[in-house]
Amino acid sequence: MELKIESVSCAYDGATVLAGVTFAVRPGELVAVAGPNGSGKTTLLRAASRALPPRAGRVLLDGRDLYREVAAAESARAIAVVPQDAIVEFEFSAHEIALMGRHPHLGRFDAETGRDRDAVQAAMEKTGTWDLRDRPVTELSGGERRRVLLARALAQEAPLLLLDEPTAHLDLRYQVETLRIVHDHVQAGGAAVAVLHDLNLAAMFATRLILLKAGALVADGPSRALLTEQALQPVFGPQVEVLRHPDGRPLILPRLP
């Protein structure tokens, strides 16, 4: 399944925040999206997930316009989203939140089946949240909530994952485990687009890197090829320093004054 962003521009209250962005995501790719605050990263994911119709351009799912030719239910079976955070005003349990990932597979009045419950348990076990299943999500830490949202997306069993800062609020262990789960999804034939602030995690897991600045796509290519001072400094400024880890991967650090 291919998702193509074709000359997409988006605006809020008349102000353009994404301008003419084009790229495609194919099975087997984990694409990291990086850029300064306000560069349009979250807006790009919203447009790609059928949540924000583009002001111009198109989003194509296997060649069909995601907004005009793909039904909402079909889109939800194809694309799963992990947002920056989800505001939950009711005391749903962690299990109930994860079970929401099965809604695209159920009819309007259908109850979940054993197959649905098995998919949710597998997703929660994979994300280390099964022991939290009976806890109200409002009582979970930010990191625990983040992992439950990932479990919900995995339970959805969609081939394409869109993740907005999936490692936010997580300690080092769960940052790595989260991206390893996403990497495994990609290795199994899926695809993923993840907004990442930590470029070192992009160096470890991403196959491609997209750099945004002021709503425009500045660079798109293999992650390690773009994780250089020459490529990063026009986007993040001269404070970026790139060293080399003993295993060969780049190490991205802020340059001390």
Sequence and secondary structure as in RCSB ss.txt:
>XXXX:A:sequence
MELKIESVSCAYDGATVLAGVTFAVRPGELVAVAGPNGSGKTTLLRAASRALPPRAGRVLLDGRDLYREVAAAES
ARAIAVVPQDAIVEFEFSAHEIALMGRHPHLGRFDAETGRDRDAVQAAMEKTGTWDLRDRPVTELSGGERRRVLL
ARALAQEAPLLLLDEPTAHLDLRYQVETLRIVHDHVQAGGAAVAVLHDLNLAAMFATRLILLKAGALVADGPSRA
LLTEQALQPVFGPQVEVLRHPDGRPLILPRLP
>XXXX:A:secstr
  EEEEEEEEEETTEEEEEEEEEEE TT EEEEE STTSSHHHHHHHHTTSS  SEEEEEETTEETTTTS HHHH
HHHEEEE S     S  BHHHHHHGGGGGGS TT    HHHHHHHHHHHHHTT GGGTTSBGGGS HHHHHHHHH
HHHHHTT SEEEEESTTTT  HHHHHHHHHHHHHHHHTT EEEEE S HHHHHHH SEEEEEETTEEEEEEEHHH
H SHHHHHHHH TTEEEEE TTS EEEEE   
